[in-house]
Amino acid sequence: MSIAISNEPKPFLHWVGGKRRIVSKLIEHLPSGPYYNYYEPFLGGGALFFQVRHLFKQCFLSDINLDLITSYHAVKKNPNEVNRLLNLYHKNHSENYYYKIRDNYYSNDPNDITAKFIYLNKYSFRGIYRLNRDGTSAQTFSDKRYLKLHICSRINKCSNLLAGVSICAMDFSFIEPQQNDFVYFDPPYHES
């Protein structure tokens, strides 16, 4: 199939198993349409979605990771507030500050949770999202990531692409695609 790769932004998150580096190869192998709706039930970083969004009227994004979905909602609805908080965290950044944010992660404000989620993702070792058995963050510090200049712009561009998109925290088995809808299944890897 010949689909022009969009100049749309890269995902605002690094995600283990993400397809950002091979998205052009994925697009080469998409079956020919027409398609009406796009479904991505294992969303993660959303690399394919951000490149093919322009092909679909309606898009349905989902994942079972509530923090991830909360972040997509906040980026969609309040990118300026997320960016303001990210800039604050970046300005105060240090290894001690990183662990303070990590250990005081949860809040009642979805924008704050999102800014912390992105901040931890950008400054953690290889951007790996990990939880302890008790549900607390196990992400470890690495000061070799995060370019502040591009992340705010990327969040704004992603916000524009998320306008009109349905975003849900749910298991993949609840999606209800119809004939001529496109579903991109990229499930997580299971431990062997």
N, C-alpha and C positions, 0 to 999 in steps of 0.2 A: 504494500500500500504506500502511496506517496502522499505524505502529510508534511506540510512545512512545519519545521520546528519553530515554535513561538519564541519571541524575544521576552517572554514573560519572566518573572523573577524566579530565582532559585528559592527553595523552601526556607522558611525562617528558622528551622530547627535542623540540627544534624540528628539523624536517627539510625541506629544500628540496623543494617539490612536495607537501608535506603537506596533508592535507584537513581539518585542524581547524576552519577557518573555514567550510567548506561541508558539514560532516558532516550537518547537518540536511537539506540539499537532497539529499544522497546517499541518506539513509534514505527520503525521500519517493519515490524512484525504485526502491527495491528491489522485485523481483518478489515476489509472494505465495508463501508456503511451501506445505507444510511443508519445512523443511530439517533435515538431520541433523547435518552437520558444516560447519565454516567453514574455508576456506583463504584465506590471504593471502600469496602468494609474493613480493611486492615490499613487504615490511613497512614500512620507513622508520619514521616516528613512530607508526604504528598507530592513528590517530585513529578510523577506522571500527570497528576491532576493539574498542576500549575502550567504544564506545557500544552495540555489538550483542552483546557477549560473553554476556549473560544469555539470549540466544535459542538458544544452541547447547550441546549436551552436550559435544562435542569440538571443539577448535580446533587448527589446524595453521598455525603462523606460520613464515615462512622469508624469507631474503634472502641474497644472496651476500656481503654486507659482514660479514666475520667480527667486527670490532670492535662493530658494531651487535648482532649475535646474542649475542656474549659479554656485552654489557650487558643484554640482555633476560634471559639466564640468571641473571646476578648479581642483578638487581633481583628476579627471581622467588624465588631461593633465599636471598639474604643482604641484604635491604634495610637492616637495621640497620648492617651493616658498610659498605655503600656510603654510607649517610648519615653515618656517623662520619667516613669519609675525606673526603667532600664538605665537611663542616663544617671539617675541618682545612685543606683547600685554600682554602676561603672566608676563614677566619681569617687566612691568610698572603697573601691576594690582593694583587697589585700587577701592573703591566705586566711587570716583570722576572720575577716569580714565574710568571706565565702562560707566558712563553716558556721558562722552566726546565722547567715541567711538559710543555709541548709537545715540547721537544727531548729529554726523558727519558721518553718516553711508555710504552714497552713494559716489561713486567714479567712475572714468572711467576705473579702473583696476579690472577685474573680480577676480583676486587673492586676492586683498585687500578686496573686497566685501565678498568673501568667508571666509577669515580669520576673518573678523568682524562678519559675520553670525555665524560661529562656536564659536567664543569667547563669543558672547552674549548668544548663546544657552547654553554653558557650565556654564556660571556664572549667568544666569537668574534664577528667582524663578521657580523651577521645570522644567527648560528647556522649558518653555512655550513660543511659538512664538505668539505674539499678536501685532496687529496694531491699531492705532487710526483711526478714520473716515477719517482723512486727509492723511492716508497712512504712517504716521511716526510710529516708533517703540513705543510700550507701554510696552515693557519688563521691569520688575523690577529686581533690583539687589538682589542676594543672594550669599554669600561667602562660601556656603557649598558644592559646586560642583567643578568639573574640576580636574582631575588628569593629570597633564602635561605629566608625563612619558609615559602613554599609548596612548594618542591621536595621537601623531606623527606616531607611529608605526601602529596604526589603519588606519590612513589616507593613509599611504603607501600601506598597504595590500588591502584596498578598491580600491585604484587606480589601482592596478594590476588586480583586478576582473572586473573593469569597462573597461578595454582594449577591444576594438571591440564592445562595447555596444552602441546602439543608445539611446541618451538622448535628449528629446524634451520638451519644455514648450508648452503644448497644453491641450485642453479639452479632456476628456476621449472619447467623441463621435467621435473623428477623428481617433481612432486606427482602423486598418484593419487586424484583425487576419484571418487566413485561417483555414481550417479543420486540425485537429491535432495540433494546436497551443494551448498553455496553457495561459489563461488570469486570473490573480489574481485581482479581484475587491474588494477593501476595501475602500469604499467611506467615506468621512468625515461625522461626525455626524451632523445632523441638529438640530437647537435649537427647543425646544418644546414649 
